[in-house]
Amino acid sequence: MLIDAIPATAGLAKTAYAEKLNSALIDTVMCAAEMQAHGLEGADMDQLGELARSADTALSDMQTRLQEYNIQVSQVRDVHDLFMETYRALYAEESAALMEKKVAEFEELLEREKLGSASQVEGTLGEKLLNSEFWRGVGTDAKKLYSAFKDSLKQIASFIPRVNVQSEYRTRLEAIFGEQAMKEMHEETDRRVLPRVEEAVKKYIDRDFEGYRGVFERLEVPGTGFAVEGLSMSTLVSSVTAFAGIAGTAVLAAGWHTIAWSVMNMFLPFLFEIIIPIAVLTSIGFHNRDINKKKDSLREKQAEVNTYMKKQVLPVIMDSISGSLKKAEKESMASIIAARFPGADGMSAKEINMSVMELSSLIKKITLPAGSAAGRDVIARMRKKYRALEGRGNGTTEALYLAGYLESMLGLINSEKGFNVSTFRDGGIAAVAARMRDSGMLEEEEFSAVTRGRRARNRIAHALHEFEEMTIQGRAQVLQALRQAVEILEAKAC
C-alpha cells in the first residue's frame, strides 16, 4: 500500500518544515493517501505522474539539506579526531618535560644528602686520623648520615600496616610525586597543551571548513525555492572552546592515587641508605659515590616513568575525553539537523534518511512498473533542469544534477529493458551499464564513456569537496564525462 510504505515521510509532512519549506512533502502524502483510497489499479498516468513529480520535488530539497548535514557532521567528527590526536601527542610531550623538572627536584634532594665535611680534609688515611679537623668533619657527617639512616628505618616501618610512621624522605617524595603533585602536573600539562590544540583545530576549520561552506553558498536548486544558507562555524568553534572543560574532567576519572602510588614505587629504592661504619664511608667517599650512582640511575627511571605515563595514564585520560566528545558530538548532530531542517521538531537524522529512501522507492514503484510514461516524465523534467544550468557558470550545481540524471537514466533503462538489477545495492548502477554492453546496447567505446561518467557521478555523490578543490580544467573534464555519458544514454533510451 502506498501510504503505508512511507511512514517516516508521513511524519515529516506533519512538521513545520514541510509546511513552510517543503510543501511538496505534504502534496506527496496527500496524493498517495488519495490514490490508496481509490485503489492503485484505477490510477491513471496523470495521477501517477503528479505523485512522481511531487515526490521528486520533495526529495530534491531533502537530499540537498542532508548533503549539508552529512558534511557538517563529518566536519565535527574530523575536528574531534584531530583534537584527540593532537592532544595525545602534545600531552606526552609536555608531561615528559614536566617530569624532567620533577626528577631534577629529586636530584636536588639527593644532592643535599651528600657528605662533605670529612672528605674535604686532605692527606693519607693515617694523616686524616691524626687530624682533629677530620674528626670534627666525621662528627658532622655522622650526624647527617645517622639522621638519614634513621629516616630509612622509618621508611621501612611506614610500609607496615597500622604503624603510623612517616619518614622525612617519603614526605619529600610525596611532595614531588604524590597524588596532589600528580594532579597538579596533569593540570599544568593540560594548561600547556590546550592552547596549542585549539590553535591546530582552528587552523583546520579555517582551511577546510571554509571550503565546504563555499561549495554550498554557490549551490542553486531550481524548482525547490530553497535558498541555501551559509554554513555556520558556531557549532565547531563552541566545541573548541569547550574542550578545556572536557579535558579537565579526566582528572576525576584517572585515579590519581593509584597513579601516584605507582610512580612513587619507582623512586622509593633511591631513598634507602647502606649501613657501613661512618668512618669508612667518609674516608673512602663511598656514601657520595652511592648518591652519584643513584643520580645516574634516575635518568633510566625517568624514561621508565615516561613510558608508564604514556602507556598507562594517557589512555585513561583519552578515554575520559573521548566519552565527553561523544556526548558533545550527539548534541552537535542534533543542533545541525535542527538547523538544516528547521521546524522538523522531533525528527531525527535517521528518520529523515528513511524518508529519503521511502521517496526514492516510491518514485521507482509508481513510475517503472506502471510503464515508461510516468518514468519518462520524471526523466524529462530532470533533463530540463540540468540543461537550464548549462552556461550559468555554476559547475557544482550542474554536476549534481547531471549525476542524478545519469543515475535516473540507468534506472529507467534497467526497468524498461527488463534487466531486473537491484539499483539500491552497491554496484547496481555499474551492473546496469554492464548489462547494456552484454546485450549489445552499448559498444565498447560507448561503455567506456558511460563508465567514465558513472565514476564521475560517484565522485560527485560521495566526495563533492574533492570536485570543488579541482582546477577549472579538472572540473570541466568531470562535467564533460558526465555530459557524454548522459548523451549516450539518452540516445539508447529513445
C-alpha positions as a printed Julia matrix, in Angstrom:
494×3 Matrix{Float64}:
  0.0    0.0     0.0
  1.36   3.4    -0.98
  0.72   5.42    2.19
  1.76   2.55    4.45
  5.12   2.4     2.65
  6.08   5.95    3.67
  5.62   6.22    7.48
  8.68   8.45    8.05
  7.63  10.71    5.17
  4.1   10.97    6.59
  5.56  12.02    9.95
  7.86  14.61    8.36
  4.95  16.02    6.32
  3.19  16.99    9.58
  6.02  19.27   10.73
  6.54  22.99   10.24
  9.47  22.2     7.93
  7.06  20.68    5.38
  4.52  23.46    5.78
  7.0   26.32    5.37
  9.89  24.93    3.29
  8.83  21.7     1.57
  5.11  21.7     0.79
  5.79  19.02   -1.85
  6.1   16.58    1.07
  2.51  17.33    2.09
  1.33  17.03   -1.52
  3.1   13.67   -1.85
  1.49  12.21    1.27
 -1.97  13.55    0.4
 -1.72  12.27   -3.18
 -0.53   8.84   -2.03
 -3.36   8.61    0.51
 -5.94   9.6    -2.11
 -4.63   7.1    -4.63
 -4.62   4.36   -1.99
 -8.2    5.18   -1.02
 -9.42   4.79   -4.62
 -7.16   1.86   -5.47
 -3.83   1.98   -7.24
 -5.18  -0.06  -10.11
 -7.55   2.72  -11.05
 -4.88   5.42  -11.12
 -4.21   6.95  -14.5
 -0.87   8.14  -15.82
 -1.62  11.75  -14.92
 -2.16  10.81  -11.29
  0.97   8.68  -11.22
  2.94  11.45  -12.89
  1.67  14.04  -10.4
  2.68  11.83   -7.46
  6.1   11.22   -9.02
  6.61  14.95   -9.58
  5.71  15.96   -6.03
  7.86  13.14   -4.56
 10.78  14.15   -6.76
 10.46  17.83   -5.74
 10.25  16.93   -2.06
 13.2   14.58   -2.42
 15.36  17.21   -4.14
 15.11  19.62   -1.2
 15.71  16.93    1.39
 18.73  15.45   -0.36
 20.44  18.83   -0.63
 19.85  19.54    3.04
 21.04  16.08    4.03
 24.21  16.56    1.98
 24.9   19.67    4.03
 24.11  17.83    7.26
 26.36  14.89    6.38
 29.28  17.15    5.52
 28.85  19.21    8.7
 28.66  16.07   10.84
 31.74  14.75    9.07
 33.49  18.01    9.9
 32.54  17.77   13.57
 33.9   14.22   13.72
 37.07  15.25   11.9
 37.59  18.1    14.39
 37.08  15.75   17.33
 39.51  13.22   15.85
 42.05  15.98   15.25
 41.62  17.16   18.83
 42.21  13.65   20.17
 45.29  13.02   18.02
 46.85  16.41   18.75
 46.06  16.3    22.46
 47.52  12.81   22.81
 50.79  13.75   21.1
 51.23  17.06   22.91
 50.26  15.63   26.31
 53.0   13.01   26.06
 55.48  15.72   25.07
 54.54  18.23   27.78
 54.17  15.68   30.59
 57.67  14.38   29.79
 59.02  17.94   30.09
 57.34  18.4    33.48
 58.59  15.01   34.66
 62.09  16.21   33.78
 61.61  19.04   36.28
 60.36  16.65   38.94
 63.37  14.38   38.52
 65.61  17.46   38.8
 63.88  18.24   42.12
 64.62  14.72   43.28
 68.25  15.1    42.22
 68.48  18.17   44.41
 67.05  16.15   47.3
 69.8   13.55   46.86
 72.47  16.24   46.47
 71.56  17.67   49.87
 72.27  14.26   51.42
 75.89  14.17   50.28
 78.61  14.16   52.96
 81.29  16.81   52.67
 82.9   17.87   55.95
 85.31  14.97   56.49
 86.12  14.4    52.82
 87.37  17.98   52.48
 90.38  17.18   54.71
 93.36  16.26   52.56
 96.08  13.66   53.27
 96.52   9.94   53.66
 94.17   7.92   55.84
 96.77   7.91   58.63
 97.19  11.67   58.41
 93.43  12.17   58.42
 93.06  10.01   61.55
 95.53  12.27   63.38
 93.83  15.47   62.2
 91.24  16.97   64.56
 89.5   18.69   61.64
 88.89  15.3    60.11
 87.21  14.01   63.28
 85.06  17.13   63.58
 84.02  16.51   59.96
 83.31  12.88   60.77
 81.13  14.0    63.65
 79.2   16.4    61.41
 78.81  13.8    58.66
 77.92  11.11   61.18
 75.0   13.17   62.48
 73.81  13.71   58.92
 74.25  10.07   57.98
 72.65   8.82   61.21
 69.64  11.05   60.58
 69.35   9.66   57.04
 69.75   6.07   58.31
 67.11   6.59   61.0
 64.78   8.05   58.41
 65.36   4.94   56.27
 64.19   2.8    59.19
 61.08   4.97   59.42
 60.63   4.48   55.72
 60.64   0.69   56.21
 58.22   0.99   59.15
 55.85   3.1    57.06
 55.09   0.01   54.95
 53.87  -1.94   57.99
 50.05  -1.83   58.3
 48.67   0.08   61.29
 52.04   1.64   62.07
 51.59   5.37   61.96
 55.1    6.37   60.91
 56.02   8.78   58.16
 59.62   9.31   57.09
 61.03  12.67   56.09
 62.22  11.26   52.76
 58.8    9.87   51.95
 57.21  13.19   52.83
 59.57  14.9    50.38
 58.9   12.22   47.78
 55.16  12.67   48.12
 55.6   16.4    47.67
 57.19  15.66   44.29
 55.31  12.55   43.09
 52.31  12.23   45.43
 48.63  12.3    44.46
 48.26  16.07   44.72
 51.54  16.64   42.88
 50.47  14.32   40.04
 47.1   16.05   39.78
 48.82  19.41   39.57
 51.2   18.05   36.94
 48.22  16.94   34.84
 46.55  20.33   35.23
 49.75  22.12   34.25
 50.17  19.78   31.27
 46.57  20.44   30.28
 47.09  24.22   30.51
 50.14  23.98   28.27
 48.55  21.63   25.75
 45.09  23.12   25.21
 46.12  26.42   23.55
 48.26  24.51   21.06
 45.47  22.02   20.37
 42.89  24.78   19.92
 45.2   26.57   17.51
 45.59  23.4    15.42
 41.82  22.85   15.36
 41.05  26.44   14.39
 43.59  26.32   11.57
 41.92  23.15   10.31
 38.5   24.81   10.41
 39.79  27.9     8.6
 41.43  25.8     5.9
 38.91  23.02    5.26
 35.55  24.03    6.66
 35.52  27.32    4.78
 36.0   25.31    1.6
 32.88  23.27    2.33
 30.9   26.4     3.13
 31.94  27.91   -0.18
 30.54  24.88   -2.03
 27.09  25.27   -0.52
 26.95  29.03   -0.84
 27.27  28.56   -4.61
 24.57  25.89   -4.83
 21.31  26.74   -6.55
 18.48  24.25   -6.51
 15.98  25.04   -9.29
 12.33  24.33   -8.56
 12.59  23.99   -4.79
 12.65  27.59   -3.63
 15.41  26.55   -1.25
 17.86  29.39   -0.61
 20.94  27.69    0.82
 22.22  29.39    3.95
 25.92  29.87    4.55
 27.11  27.12    6.86
 27.89  28.48   10.3
 31.06  27.53   12.15
 29.49  28.32   15.51
 28.99  24.66   16.43
 32.62  23.78   15.81
 34.04  26.92   17.41
 31.94  26.41   20.53
 33.18  22.82   20.65
 36.79  24.02   20.59
 36.24  26.46   23.45
 34.53  23.73   25.46
 37.46  21.33   25.12
 39.18  22.8    28.17
 36.36  21.6    30.41
 36.24  18.23   28.65
 39.94  17.58   29.17
 39.75  18.73   32.77
 37.2   16.05   33.64
 39.93  13.46   33.07
 41.43  14.37   36.46
 38.37  12.97   38.17
 38.39   9.74   36.2
 42.06   8.86   36.04
 42.55   7.58   39.64
 45.47   9.78   40.65
 46.01   7.99   43.97
 46.86   4.76   42.13
 48.99   6.63   39.6
 50.96   8.43   42.33
 51.48   5.16   44.22
 52.85   3.51   41.07
 55.23   6.38   40.29
 56.46   6.67   43.88
 57.25   2.97   43.98
 59.63   3.53   41.08
 61.59   6.06   43.13
 61.4    4.56   46.64
 64.55   2.41   46.25
 66.62   5.6    45.85
 65.87   6.59   49.45
 67.38   3.7    51.42
 70.87   4.13   52.95
 73.57   1.43   53.05
 74.66   0.66   56.62
 78.51   0.82   56.75
 80.64   2.33   59.61
 80.68   6.11   59.36
 84.47   6.5    59.33
 84.82   4.04   56.43
 82.07   5.72   54.42
 83.58   9.16   54.86
 87.18   8.13   54.33
 86.63   6.31   51.06
 83.81   8.55   49.86
 81.5    5.55   49.42
 78.37   7.37   50.52
 78.78  10.15   47.99
 79.61   7.7    45.24
 76.42   5.81   46.09
 74.38   9.02   45.75
 76.08   9.83   42.43
 75.21   6.35   41.22
 71.59   6.89   42.27
 71.51  10.18   40.37
 72.81   8.46   37.24
 70.11   5.81   37.59
 67.44   8.49   37.82
 67.62   9.09   34.06
 66.78   5.45   33.37
 63.99   5.66   35.9
 62.72   8.85   34.27
 62.38   7.04   30.93
 60.52   4.25   32.72
 58.12   6.73   34.3
 57.53   8.48   30.96
 56.68   5.13   29.4
 54.28   4.4    32.27
 52.59   7.78   31.82
 52.28   7.27   28.08
 51.05   3.67   28.12
 49.05   3.54   31.36
 47.93   7.03   32.33
 47.39   8.75   28.97
 44.94   6.11   27.66
 42.78   6.62   30.77
 42.74  10.37   30.2
 41.97   9.93   26.49
 39.1    7.53   27.29
 37.59  10.16   29.54
 37.96  12.84   26.86
 36.56  10.5    24.21
 33.43   9.88   26.27
 32.88  13.61   26.7
 33.45  14.26   23.0
 30.94  11.58   22.01
 28.34  13.26   24.18
 29.22  16.64   22.62
 29.06  15.04   19.16
 25.49  13.84   19.72
 24.48  17.32   20.83
 26.19  18.83   17.76
 24.41  16.41   15.42
 21.05  17.29   16.95
 21.71  21.01   16.56
 22.93  20.58   12.96
 19.88  18.55   11.88
 17.66  21.17   13.53
 19.45  23.94   11.6
 19.32  22.09    8.27
 15.65  21.09    8.71
 14.11  23.98   10.66
 10.69  23.1    12.01
 11.19  19.33   11.77
 10.89  19.04   15.53
 11.14  15.54   16.89
 12.52  14.1    13.64
 15.99  12.57   13.84
 18.56  12.34   11.05
 17.81   8.62   10.86
 14.1    9.26   10.28
 14.83  11.89    7.62
 17.19   9.49    5.86
 14.45   6.86    6.0
 12.08   9.34    4.37
 14.59   9.89    1.56
 14.75   6.15    1.0
 10.96   5.91    1.1
 10.54   8.65   -1.5
 13.21   7.13   -3.77
 11.49   3.75   -3.55
  8.07   5.34   -4.07
  9.17   7.07   -7.27
 10.51   3.8    -8.68
  7.42   1.92   -7.56
  4.88   4.23   -9.21
  6.8    5.04  -12.39
  8.62   1.93  -13.5
  6.03  -0.86  -13.01
  3.25   1.36  -14.37
  5.01   1.72  -17.69
  7.56   4.13  -19.04
  5.28   7.18  -19.46
  5.42   8.41  -15.87
  9.07   7.46  -15.55
  9.91   9.3   -18.72
  8.0   12.33  -17.42
 10.33  12.46  -14.41
 13.35  11.99  -16.68
 12.17  14.79  -18.96
 11.86  17.21  -16.08
 15.34  16.28  -14.83
 16.73  16.85  -18.34
 15.09  20.27  -18.41
 16.58  21.16  -15.0
 20.17  20.27  -15.8
 20.07  21.85  -19.27
 18.8   25.07  -17.72
 22.03  25.14  -15.71
 24.35  24.94  -18.71
 26.27  28.15  -19.29
 25.3   29.66  -15.94
 28.8   29.24  -14.56
 27.65  27.09  -11.63
 29.59  23.9   -12.26
 28.83  22.39   -8.88
 25.05  22.51   -9.24
 25.24  21.3   -12.85
 27.43  18.39  -11.76
 24.96  17.42   -9.02
 22.03  17.35  -11.42
 23.98  15.56  -14.14
 24.98  12.9   -11.59
 21.35  12.42  -10.52
 20.14  12.44  -14.13
 22.67   9.78  -15.16
 21.57   7.52  -12.32
 17.89   8.02  -13.17
 18.5    7.27  -16.85
 20.2    3.98  -15.98
 17.32   3.17  -13.61
 14.75   3.77  -16.33
 16.67   1.65  -18.87
 17.04  -1.1   -16.25
 13.25  -1.22  -15.85
 12.23  -0.85  -19.48
 14.73  -3.42  -20.75
 13.88  -5.92  -18.02
 17.42  -6.24  -16.67
 15.99  -6.67  -13.13
 19.11  -5.27  -11.45
 18.65  -4.03   -7.87
 19.97  -0.48   -8.21
 19.71   0.04   -4.44
 22.64  -2.28   -3.76
 26.29  -1.26   -4.08
 27.43  -1.62   -7.68
 23.87  -1.73   -9.01
 24.35   1.17  -11.43
 27.57  -0.36  -12.73
 25.72  -3.66  -13.23
 23.08  -1.95  -15.4
 25.78  -0.48  -17.65
 27.4   -3.93  -17.89
 24.04  -5.49  -18.88
 23.65  -2.84  -21.6
 27.06  -3.81  -23.0
 26.41  -7.54  -22.77
 23.04  -7.17  -24.51
 24.6   -5.22  -27.38
 23.03  -1.86  -26.46
 26.46  -0.33  -25.86
 29.59  -0.67  -27.94
 32.86  -0.99  -26.04
 33.75   2.64  -26.65
 30.29   3.75  -25.51
 30.51   1.5   -22.45
 33.87   3.08  -21.56
 32.33   6.56  -21.84
 29.37   5.57  -19.63
 31.8    4.05  -17.12
 33.78   7.32  -17.0
 30.54   9.19  -16.41
 29.48   6.73  -13.73
 32.79   7.16  -11.9
 32.42  10.94  -12.14
 28.93  10.52  -10.67
 30.41   8.56   -7.73
 32.9   11.33   -7.04
 30.18  13.98   -7.09
 27.87  11.93   -4.87
 30.44  10.87   -2.29
 33.21  13.48   -2.37
 31.76  16.77   -3.56
 34.52  18.73   -1.81
 37.13  16.95   -3.97
 35.35  18.21   -7.07
 35.38  21.75   -5.66
 39.11  21.55   -4.96
 39.93  20.6    -8.56
 41.36  23.05  -11.04
 38.97  24.67  -13.55
 40.27  22.25  -16.17
 39.74  19.26  -13.87
 36.12  20.22  -13.12
 35.5   20.76  -16.82
 36.75  17.23  -17.55
 34.41  15.74  -14.94
 31.45  17.66  -16.37
 32.37  16.57  -19.89
 32.48  12.91  -18.81
 29.01  13.25  -17.27
 27.58  15.05  -20.32
 28.99  12.47  -22.73
 27.61   9.55  -20.7
 24.18  11.2   -20.45
 24.03  11.89  -24.22
 24.79   8.21  -24.95
 22.11   7.02  -22.51
 19.53   9.47  -23.89
 20.12   8.08  -27.38
 19.76   4.48  -26.19
 16.6    5.23  -24.21
 14.78   6.74  -27.21
